[in-house]
Amino acid sequence: MKKHLTFLLAIILIFSLVACSNGSNKESIEETNVETKKESPKESKNEGENKVLNQINGYQEGNIKAKMKTTMGEMEIILFPNVAPKAVENFVKLSKDGYYNGITFHRVIEGFMIQGGDPTGTGMGGESIWKSPFEDEFDINYRNFYGALSMANAGPSTNGSQFFIVTAKNNVSADIIKQMRDAGEEKGYPESVIKAYEEQGGAFHLDGRHTVFGHVIKGMDIAEKISKVKTDGQDKPVEDVKIESIEIEE
């Protein structure tokens, strides 16, 4: 059972089926459901802490580059095949096949995330390249920081074609950072992760619930611009914002 630490609750944003499910976006943390990997004899403490830099500090060897062209501008993304091989394989194949071309960002929330990848535009459609849901892939060093590209789902291991980009920025309170440090690496919070949330912000409450398989390295201003468009009561943009194409460079 996950143990909730005692702090004041904040109002949460809850998504519908096959959406980015918040779980509990409250001013407290819980033990994260991500794999805590022990350092190998060849891996120093500093090398272990620097793993997180592969996500937030730009392209590194082994990453795959993707360029997402939208009706509001372009975003450059790196993908992590060594961290989330199935999610990356799925995204790459769908992108190359043109599956995402013309699909809208069907749900956007300013200061939280933008979500797309559903050809029906309802938040309840889309499928993986295997025509069935596939399992989650979690790593303690890859998290839902500002700019993360993650799989949307309807619960554990229900990944299909939908994804979201985290636009929550500089939003993690000092109380949360303290709780993370108190919890420590054994509860899923190595110092590198804490520093990244402290400096970047993000959706920490989605860790261990949504697979992080990429990160925007250029064009977050476009993601933020999309997140600010006028929406209806279901967080759907009043005027369509579409993905024109996703180009993969391996």
Disulfide bonds with the S-S distance in Angstrom:
none
